[in-house]
Amino acid sequence: MIGPGVPSGVAERARTRGSTRSGVRRGTKSEKSRDLTVPIDDEQLLEEDALSPLPSARVAICETSAAALTLARAAVAAQGYEVVIGAAGVTAVADVSKRLTAEPMPDIVVVGLPGGEAVLDAARALEPRRPVLVAAMSVSGRVAAERAHAAGADLVATRPHDPERLGPVLFAAAKLGAARAELTSARGTEARLRERVNKAGNPDTVTGFQQLEYFNRVLELEIKRARRYGYALSVCLLRQVDPERLPATVKRDLRQRAAAAIATAIRDIDMPVELPPDRFLVLLPYTDADGAAVVAQRIVAAVAKHPPVRGNNQDWRASVTAGVSGITSGGEVSFAQLMRDASAALRAAEDAGESVMIV
C-alpha cells in the first residue's frame, strides 16, 4: 500500500497572467515564505568595478612588403606597444609561423593578406591561448571584413598603415586579448574549484551530494560570475513530503531515495545540497526560471518513480514539492532574493497542492 500524503502532479496550464508555457504555476513575490535557508551574506559578494589601466601588448607583424612593415612598426610604437617579431616578404611567412610558438607568445599578430594565410593558421593552432589575429589588407569595407573572416582573423586593418588607422584596431585587439585571458583564467579557476570540491568536499556516500560548506564556495563563485558576465542563475528549493505516521527508519530511507532520484534528474552543471531536516536545494547556473522549472518537473517525476521503501508491512514512496526562482541574463543578482522567492514559491505550491511553482 502506498502511504498517504503524496502531492498532486504538476499543475495544468493556468488561465491567468501567472501561468507559464511549461504549465508550471507561477506565484507572486509578495507571498511570504516560512523559512530562509543557506546563510550567505550578499554584502560579502559585492564587487567594485574599478577601471583597469590601458592594456599593454606584444605585437608580431608579418607583412607582404618592407614598406608596409615599416609603417606598421611605426603605428605599433605610436600606440605604446612593443614589436617582438617583424618580418616581410615571402620568406617571412614560415619564419613568423615558427617563432609564434616561442614563449612568451605575442599578444597580437598583424598579418598581411593575401599571402599570410599560413601565419593565421599557425596562430589559431595555439588555442586556447592564441594571440588576437589582425588581417591587414589594401581593400576596405565589407570586402575587407569578409576576407578577414574567411581567413580566420579576429579583426581587420586597412592599408596604408598609420597611427590613425592601425592604432584603434590594435587597441581593440589588446582589449580582446585581455578579455580572453580573463575568461580563460576564470574557466581554469572554475575547473580547479570543481575538482577540489569533488575530491575534498567529502560528498555523501549514498547521494553524492556535497557538504554545505563546499556548496557555499561554489555558490559564491557562481554569484560573482553571474554579476560580472550577466549570466542567468536560478535555484530550486524542494521539500520532502512525508506521509503521516511514517516510521523513523522509513523516513531516513525515503530521504536517501529522494536524494538519489534528484541526483539522476539534474544536469552536470547543477549542484544539489541537503538542507536538513526535510529540504533540498539545487543551484542551476546559466539557467533562467523557466528552464529551472523544467528541471524541477523532472526532479518531481524522478522522485515519484523511485522504488518504494518497505516498512510496517506496507510500501512508502518519497515525493517532493518544488519552488523555483531565477534571474534572467543581465538581471540583478542577489542570492538572498533568489532564496526568498524560491521559499515563497515553495510555500505557494504547498498551499495550492501543486508540485512545482515559480515566483
Secondary structure, 3 states (H helix, E strand, C coil): CECCCCCCCCCCCCCCCCECCCCCEECCCCCCCCCCCCCCCHHHHCCCCCCCCCCCCEEEEEECCHHHHHHHHHHHHHCCCEEEEEEECCCHHHHHHHHCCCCCCCCEEEEECCCCHHHHHHHHCCCCCCCEEEEEECCCHHHHHHHHHHHCCCEEEECCCCHHHHHHHHHHHHHHHHHHHHHHHHHHHHHHHHHHHHHHCCCCCCCCCCCHHHHHHHHHHHHHHHHHHCCCEEEEEEEECCCCCCCHHHHHHHHHHHHHHHHHHCCCCCEEEEECCCEEEEEEECCCHHHHHHHHHHHHHHHHHCCCEEECCEEECCCEEEEEEEECCCCCCCHHHHHHHHHHHHHHHHHHCCCEEEC
